[in-house]
Amino acid sequence: MASYLETIRARCDEITEAQTQIDMLADAKATAEWSERLTPLEDRLAKLLTTIPPEIKNQGLSLPAIRNMLAGKWRGKCHPGELGIALRRLGYERRRNWSAGTQSFSALWFMRKK
């Protein structure tokens, strides 16, 4: 029969071990998030664009929508200017529509014609 003190020590060891596991998982998650954010924007954008179906790409990509999908160092999202530069480097061009009936201004990104 275990004494009261041995029971308390065993319980404390269990709690400490569980907290250590939780801390290790939190550290691994934080490391993964930062390594994602510190990966060059162009690489992250290319990876994201491969997941978007061609039908959606043909309709045009909105800069704010893409920006929300990418994590970044600037207020948690990627900087819009840097995103535009990265899109141009990957072969996209911005087309503006000033006469849309629902909006006064619209700019979508399309793959350049070859």
C-alpha positions in Angstrom: 0.0 0.0 0.0 1.4 3.4 -1.1 1.7 6.1 1.4 -0.1 9.5 0.9 3.2 11.2 0.1 4.1 8.6 -2.6 0.7 9.0 -4.2 1.1 12.8 -4.3 4.6 12.5 -5.8 3.3 10.1 -8.5 0.5 12.5 -9.4 2.9 15.4 -9.6 5.1 13.5 -11.9 2.1 12.7 -14.2 1.1 16.3 -14.3 4.7 17.5 -15.0 5.0 14.9 -17.8 1.7 16.0 -19.4 2.7 19.6 -19.2 6.0 18.9 -20.8 4.3 17.1 -23.7 1.9 20.1 -24.1 4.9 22.5 -24.1 6.8 20.5 -26.7 3.7 20.4 -29.0 3.3 24.2 -28.6 7.0 24.8 -29.4 6.8 22.5 -32.5 3.7 24.4 -33.7 5.3 27.8 -33.2 8.4 26.7 -35.0 6.4 25.4 -38.0 4.4 28.7 -38.2 7.6 30.8 -38.1 9.4 28.6 -40.6 6.4 29.0 -42.9 6.4 32.8 -42.5 10.1 33.0 -43.1 10.0 31.0 -46.3 10.3 33.4 -49.3 7.0 34.8 -50.4 7.5 33.6 -54.0 7.9 30.0 -52.8 4.8 30.1 -50.6 2.8 31.8 -53.3 3.8 29.2 -55.9 2.8 26.4 -53.5 -0.6 28.1 -52.9 -1.3 28.6 -56.6 -0.8 24.9 -57.3 -3.7 24.2 -54.9 -6.1 26.5 -56.6 -8.1 24.8 -59.4 -7.6 26.1 -63.0 -11.3 27.1 -63.3 -10.9 29.6 -60.4 -7.6 30.9 -61.9 -9.2 31.5 -65.2 -11.9 33.7 -63.5 -9.1 35.9 -62.0 -7.6 36.0 -58.6 -8.3 38.8 -56.2 -5.3 40.3 -54.4 -7.1 40.5 -51.0 -8.3 36.9 -51.3 -4.7 35.6 -52.0 -3.4 37.8 -49.2 -5.7 36.3 -46.7 -4.5 32.8 -47.6 -0.9 33.6 -47.1 0.7 34.2 -43.7 3.3 36.9 -43.5 5.4 39.1 -41.3 3.4 42.2 -41.8 0.4 42.2 -39.4 0.0 38.5 -39.9 -0.6 38.7 -43.6 1.8 39.2 -46.5 2.4 42.8 -47.7 0.2 43.7 -50.7 3.1 45.3 -52.6 5.3 42.3 -52.1 2.5 40.0 -53.2 2.0 41.9 -56.4 5.7 41.7 -57.2 5.7 38.0 -56.5 2.7 37.4 -58.7 4.4 39.3 -61.6 7.5 37.1 -61.2 5.4 34.0 -61.4 3.9 35.1 -64.7 0.7 36.9 -63.6 -0.6 40.2 -64.8 -3.2 42.6 -63.2 -6.2 43.6 -65.3 -8.4 46.4 -64.1 -12.1 46.7 -64.8 -13.3 50.3 -64.2 -16.8 49.7 -65.6 -18.1 46.8 -63.6 -21.8 47.3 -62.7 -21.5 46.1 -59.2 -18.2 47.8 -58.3 -16.6 51.0 -59.2 -13.1 49.4 -59.5 -12.0 45.9 -59.8 -8.5 44.4 -60.3 -8.0 40.7 -60.9 -4.8 38.8 -61.5 -4.6 36.5 -64.6 -1.8 34.3 -66.0 -0.1 36.0 -68.8 -0.9 34.8 -72.3 2.1 33.2 -74.0 
